[in-house]
Amino acid sequence: MTKSISLSDDVYTLLRSIRGKDESFSEVIRRLTSNKGRLMEIVDLYPELSEVSEFEESVKGLRKQIDEDLKA
């Protein structure tokens, strides 16, 4: 069964920009809302995070700190 939904122009543009070549909009939404999201998909949603390596290092550092705090 299919349903029609309304999207604002900016959301449509965003979904279109991160949609794979042979991916439907339903598949994009399913991928983005699954519990198995990937870091790169999140970065794609935020152009200001274009320096991926810096972002990744920041996330790794925070993760390391959280792990250390949990061990204490």
N, C-alpha and C positions, 0 to 999 in steps of 0.2 A: 504494500500500500504506500502511496506517496502522499505527501502533504505539501501545501504551498505555504511559504513563510515570506514575510517582508523583511528586507535588510536595508539599512541606510546605505547611501552610496559609499561612504568611507569604509564600512564593514565589508561590503561586496568587493571593493577594490583590494582590501587587505586579504580576504580569502582567495581572491583570484591570484594575487601575487605570490601566495605560498602554496598554491595548488600544483601538484605534480602534473607532468605532461598528459598522462592518461588517467588522472584522478578526478572523480566527480566531487562536487561540493559536499555531498553527503559523506564521502570518504575523508575529505579534509576535516570536517567537523568531528567525525568519529575519531580520527587520529589525534586531533588536538584535545579532545575531551577524555581520551582514555587515560588510565592510570599509568600508562607506559610511555608518557611523553618524553621527548629527548630535549637536551639542552639547546641544541641548534634550532629546534622549532620555536622555543621560547625567544631565543635571540632574534629570530626572523620577525617576530612580532614587534620588536622594539629597535628601530633603526639606530637609536642613540647608543646601542650596544655593539656598534660596528667593529670595535676593537675586541674581537672574540677572544683573543689570547689573554688580554688583560682581564676580561670578564671571567674566563675559565680559571685563571690563576686566583682571582678574588674568591670565587666559589670554592675552589680547592682549599684555600686558606681558611675560609669560614668552616668548611666541613672538618678540617683537621682540628680546629679549635673546639668545635662542638664535640668531636670524638674525645679529645683530651678532657674536656669538662665533664663528660659523662663517666669517664674512668675514675675521676677524683671522688 
